């Protein structure tokens, strides 16, 4: 397939997923407040994230037509558009305005198999990222397992054909039994095993990877760690302010959106950004936020214990706590940043210490030859270039130290 054909196909798939998503969002605006539907606004936001995958997929196949990751991302985007449109169309035609749209019952039945497709695509993405091939030929069994599990899970659609309708949209829908249902449950468990095995293969690949591939894997692992740590903290942190369910869904979706962004940047532009610095700053500010939050919670608890249960803290105490947090913010951030660099970014920490030592000696050293040699040694230790040299500009015209005709550049090599 030529590059132009791949680009047209990739952007066509993204455009189709976007065209399916727009009417789904419009139908979502007029849906009734029904609590027992499994497809909520949070589910719609999840499908929007899949469409974001599709945008990055179109970008990748436009530049690298044979890259498997690009086509997987396009498949994610198309799956998200189809899932959003089918679910919202079924809700509108069966719950919001019954009998207003034809085919709503069939689309409600079709949504029964979307989980199988999503799990299979997720397993393939984790296994093939970022090169488009598994870490070794021994890992191909994961894709075979994902394909078999996908087929078994899709068998759950066969006994549900007779129940097509609003019952398939309810959270507590009818529980079916039989051989096909048991096979579907077995397939779902096998799909989860395939996803976990693909995640393990990603860690194995990271341990073996070097150079560019390791940097690409860092992008995805960084996004996954932020999501894994951020979502539980989000579920605990907003308790005092009682946010709406929609607000929580939006924030969670923004956190999860880091994954498609990380995948796209890892394949396309991983060399443009200093990821180690980003990870270091994230760890430092995350730890600082947790420490300040714990200190504030401890202070509030002490005040409640001293003043009595149910007492509200006075305004002067809140202002004092805010000023204290502002006062300790910068020194605490500096100390935490140094600790993070010393533990997780040792190379940068050692380079900073080397430069600090050299700057101290620079104030006392006046021998040009010794100074030049030490400068080249510091550059070699901190940046590790393949070759390093120092070029000194000749003396200015009219200088008393060297005549203009005698001025020559002097070079030291290390």
C-alpha positions, 0 to 999 in steps of 0.5 A: 500500500502506498503512503498516499493510499494509507493516509487517505484510508487512515483519515477516512477511518478517523472521519467516519468515527468522528461522524458517528460520534457527533450524532451520539453526543447530540442524542446524549444531550436529550436522554432522560435521567434513568439510573439503571442504564449501563451506558452512561455519559462516562461510557460516552467519554470513554468512547471519545477517548477511543476516537482520540486514538483514531486521530493519532492512528491516522497521523501514524499511518500517514507517515508509516503505512506499514506500522501496525500500531497506527492501524490498531489505533485507527481500529480503536477510533472506529470501535469508539465511534461505532460503540457510541453511536449504537449505544446512544441510538438504542437508548434514544429509540428504546428509552427516551422516545420509544418506537421513534427510531427503527433498528434501535433494538438491533443496535442494542443487541449489537452492543453486547459484543463491543467489550470483546473487540475492545479487549482484543485490541487492547491486548494487541496494542500492549503486545506490539507497542512500539515496534509493531512486533512482539518482544520475541516470537514466543509471545505470539500466543498472546494474540492467538489467545486474544483472538480465541477469547474474542470469538468465545465472548462474541457467542454471548450475542447468540442467545441475546437475540431473542431479548433484543430491546431495552432489557439489554441496556439495563444494568441489572439485565436478564441473566442467561444460562446455557452452554453458549453463555458459559463459553462467553464467560470463559472467553471473557476470562481468557481475554483478561488473561491475554491483556495481563500477559500483554502487559507483562510482555511490555515490562519484559520489553522495557527491561531488554530495550535500549536507546529509542525503543526504551524512550518510547516505552517510557512514554506509555509507562509514564501515562499508565502510572499517572492513570493508575495512581491518579484515578484512586486519588481522585476517588478519595480527594473530592469527598469534601467538595461532593462533585457531581458524577459528570465532573468526576467522569470528565476528570477521569477521562482527562487522566485516561486521555494521557494514554493515547497522547503518550502512544502518539508521541512515543511513535511520532515525536518521542525525541522532541521532549525530555521525558526524564525531566517530565517524570522527575517533575511529576514525581516531585510535585505529586509527592509535594501535593500529597505531603501538603494535603496530609499536613493540612488534614493532620492540622484539621484533625488536631483542631477538631480534637482540641475545639470539639467535634463539629467545630468549624475552623476560624478564618484566621486559622485557615489563612495561617495554614495557607500562608504556612503552606506557601512559605514551605512550598519552595524549600520543600519542593527543592528538597523533594526534587533533589531527593527524586533526582538522587533516587530516580534520575541518578545520572542527572544528579551526578552531572549536577554535582560534577558541574557544581564541583567544577564551578567551584574550582573555576573560581580558583584556577588560573592556568589555561591549560589545566582549565581547558583539560578539566572543562573537556573532562567535565563535558565528557562526564556529563554529556558523554559525547563521541568527541569533544574539543575546545576552540578558543577565539583568537585575541582581539585586534589591537590587543597587547598580548598577541599581534593580529598576524600571530592570532590563531585558534587553539584547540584541545581535544579530549 
